[in-house]
C-alpha cells in the first residue's frame, strides 16, 4: 500500500499566506476571555457556562429579530426556519444546566464572595430577549443606567414591537377581527392578554387547514415559550441545588424570585386558548 504524505493527500500544512481557522474565529480573543479571579478549580466552569449561554443568546437574538421582521413583512415561511433554529438553541441552553449541576454548594461557596454583586440578573442580552418577546419593565431598564451604551441599546429595543405583536398584526392582515387598542398599543408596556386576540387564535386552531401558516406560527411560538419556561425551571432548580434558599448575588430573594418569574407568560392567549377545546 502506498504511504501518501499529508500534502499528497491534499491536506494543507502551510497556512502562512492564508486566513486560518484561528484567524477567522478570532480564537486568541475568544480563548483569552476566561479570566478567573480566584485560583479555585471550579471557577473556569462557572465562567465558561455563562459565556456559552451568552453566545447562544446572541445567536437567538439575531434569529428572533430576523424572524420578527419576516413575519411583519408577511414572509412567514422563512420565519419558521429561524424559529426552528431558536428552539434548538434553547434546548442546548436547557442541557447546559446539566454541566453546571456538577458544581456542589461547597465548591461554589469557595469563590462566590469574589463575584460581589455580579449576577445573571444583569445579563443585558437576556433583557433584550425578554423585550423581543414582549416583556418590558421600566425598573429593569434602570439597572443599566451605569453603562450609557448598553442603556441606549436596551432603551431602543424597549420601544420595538415584539415577535408576538407582529404575529397579532399577521392575524389582523389575514382578516381576523383584532381590537384596535391591541394593534395600536404602547410597545414599551408588557403585553397583556386581550379577548379579540384569543378569539382569533381560537378560530385559527378550529380551522387549521384554512389557516395553516398562522396555525404553524402559533405552535412555533408555543415551542419557544415552552422551551424558555424549561430553561427558567432548570435555572431555578440548579440554583436551588447549589445555593439552597440563600439570597442571590444580585440582591433578590434567590430561588423565591426565580420561582415567581416562572409564572410570567409571554404569549398568554396561546396558552388560554388551550383550555377552550
Ligand atoms: C451557580 C450558578 C448560578 C447561580 C447560583 C445563579 C443564581 C441566580 C439568582 C439567585 C438569580 C436571581 C437574581 C439574583 O439575586 O442574583 C439569578 C438570575 C439570573 N441568572 Fe443565574 N445563577 C447561576 C448561573 C447562571 C447562568 C449560567 C446563567 C446563564 C447566563 C444565568 C442567568 C441568569 C439570568 C438571565 C438571571 C435573571 C433572571 C430573571 O430576572 O428572570 N445564571 N441567578
Boltz pocket constraint, residues with backbone or C-beta under 6 A from the ligand:
constraints:
  - pocket:
      binder: B
      contacts: [[A, 46], [A, 49], [A, 50], [A, 53], [A, 54], [A, 100], [A, 103], [A, 108], [A, 118], [A, 119], [A, 120], [A, 121], [A, 122], [A, 123], [A, 126], [A, 235], [A, 238], [A, 239], [A, 242], [A, 243], [A, 246], [A, 247], [A, 248], [A, 249], [A, 250], [A, 251], [A, 252], [A, 253], [A, 254], [A, 255], [A, 257], [A, 258], [A, 261]]
      max_distance: 6.0
